[in-house]
Amino acid sequence: MRILKCRLTTIEAMLGTASNNKELHSEFIASHAPDAPSREEEIAAVGVDEVIEKGTTVFSRDEDGRPILWDYQIKGFFKDACGVLRKVKGTKSSKIKAYKKEIDGLIFVQERQILVQTAEEFGSCQRSLRANTPQGERVSLASSEEIAAGAVLEFSVLVMADELMPAVKEWLSYGKLRGLGQWRNSGKGRFCYEILEERAAEFADILD
């Protein structure tokens, strides 16, 4: 069992994922965070200035109004990365069979809220979305709050099975290709990582 303290530095702008419409966030987005302690905590963190229109995705905020990611968003990234890399021959991920169960039960981000450290002003990213419907092709406009490249996130990962440690590092390396936040497949939210500390841990210490 080991604890990995990580620092991520974004190399592309990162987009917010939380709906600014609290009712929508309550009914849909927060319901997809089963490991969140409470839905109310998620909803309360969405509030931003009224100048941002409903429908724009934003960053959740801590009690001081600073942008954050939630722990489960990092675990979601791990699942996304592993799900892709397990199809690549020779990767550490390709050896993990029930990968979602392994990540859910054996890998934990220790910080509930992860501060997005940035000195830059928030921006806005608009893009068109195309969809084929029975009525023909439809185009809509999506808008997201944006934090410029160079933002820093620091958090610790508890890896309860030592054999999963190489895979965790593999997933973090994959962040150079596919990152965090909205519109990841366009390159948004890509990051580099560094290990600040790696140390052994005892199960008894974790429970204290």
Order of alpha helices (4+ residues) and beta strands (2+ residues): beta-beta-beta-alpha-beta-beta-beta-alpha-alpha-beta-beta-beta-beta-beta-alpha-beta-alpha
